[in-house]
Amino acid sequence: MTSFVEWEFLTEFVEKAFMAYGVPEADAKICTDVLLQSDKKGIESHGVNRFKPIYVDRIKAGIQSPVTEFEIVRETATTAVVDGHDGMGQVIAHRSMQMAIDKAKQYGMGMVAVRNSSHYGIAGYYTDMAAAAGCIGMSGTNARPSIAPTFSVQNKLGTNPLTVSFPTDEEFPFSLDCATSIIQRGRIELYEREGKDTPAGTVISHDGSAMTDSSEILKALQSGQAALAPLGGIGEELSGYKGYGYATIVEVLSSALQQGNFLSLLSGIGEQGEKIKFHLGHFFIAIDTEAFMGLESFKKTTGDIMRELRAAEKAPGAERIYTAGEKEYLIWQKRKKTGLPVNEPVQKELIAIRDDAGLTDYRFSFEE
């Protein structure tokens, strides 16, 4: 049964839990904010649903460091290369985007490329940072192999989001944050926990047939016997090559500039089948709108574009038209009053984290 948990309680608990596993307090606050921002936007695939398997379990397995060593390898006025030494991806990403923003505010544009990082949560968190500072924000990250190139059945590319945020004159920024595959691994993990099948046509098996059993898909992705279809789908008929191409762009920008790992090197599995560090790469771009015709004019024009798009003639049966970032904003307007809906599998994981971390003072509402 799904139960609602208050944000203040959940925030404090997640912060304390991160700290219990060795993450310094200031870093724990950043990690918590990124994690819960996913749930506030309704992106459950990257929220507390992933707290245990992606962060806690990896710290405990020794393949991710709770203490982040942020090393600037090379720097110019407008660029930087950072080595994250396999620390907390959220901390590395937060500092990197802030560097890009600071450079943009001084020189008009800034870009930071990162190597040897770990899962950094939703990419839109960092592009929204830029939008809040009056900048255009862009970010992407490579990931463990999941997507098959067009005409292949082998998972080579990560789900590689290509993410952009614009400041607008509305209550929320334009924020496009989505994978370059039809579906991402986190969504399939959520389907498995909920006992649901994965939609047909989103995953291809090694023999070329479609897969829908979520549990079997996750096992097959890990063993290399299945792959996600890129945006557009399998083959070229629905332009799957476009998603394949965009995923490749993110792969290059997440590895070539910073000389980091790519494709098969990001599997997280060693030669003997053991778990190893992922060594992920990211990139962050900030463009100061004041360096062009000014922030207010940019926000007004961007807002006008959003409003005209939403005012377009609706398809029969459609209630309304949305622009990127709007649905997430509306979800937050509801959830800030109700708290976070937590399903039973995640409830069990939060309790397991609580007990393992020794945070016995915390009792969740769903335990009552």
Secondary structure, DSSP 8 states (H G I E B T S, - for coil): --EEE-HHHHHHHHHHHHHHTT--HHHHHHHHHHHHHHHHTT-GGGSGGGIIIIIIHHHHHTSS-SS---EEEEE-SSEEEEE-TT--HHHHHHHHHHHHHHHHHHHSEEEEEEEEE---S-THHHHHHHHHTTEEEEEEE--SS-B--TT--S--B----EEEEE--SSSS-EEE---SBSS-HHHHHHHHHHT----TTSEEETTS-B---HHHHHHHHHHTSEEE-BTT-SSTTTTHHHHHHHHHHHHHHTTTTTT---GGGGSSB-TTS-B----EEEEEEEEEGGGTT-HHHHHHHHHHHHHHHHTS---TT------TTHHHHHHHHHHHHH-EEE-HHHHHHHHHHHHHHT-TT---GGG-
